[in-house]
Amino acid sequence: MIIVLDILPIIYTISSVLSIILAITAIWFSLSVERRLKQNFMNLKSLIELQHQMTEELMDNINQESGNIQSVVYQTQTEIHETLQDMRENCKMSNSKKRN
């Protein structure tokens, strides 16, 4: 009985030391994971900001191009309209010359 009573404090001490080692290991591991998650979050945030900036630049380019296309279309429409007016005037002159 005396041997068992002498061994119990040693077992408790060993188990306490192992518990402390396991707790320190768990804390260290959780801090390591937290650092990696924070770094991944920061990388993702910078990537999203870059994508947002690129999207804004793309939208600005699209707006500029659409303005250019619109002005070319209006100019072409005006030229076509003028050409049709000239053709119409020429047809009127031709018809009047034929009648004479």
TAVEN-V142168 format. One record per helix or strand of 2 or more residues. SS is the DSSP state (a for helix, b for strand). FROM is the first residue (numbers start at 1). LEN is the number of residues. Records with the same first field share a line. If there is no record, write none. Layout:
# TAVEN-V142168
SS: FROM-LEN ; FROM-LEN
This chain:
# TAVEN-V142168
a: 2-98
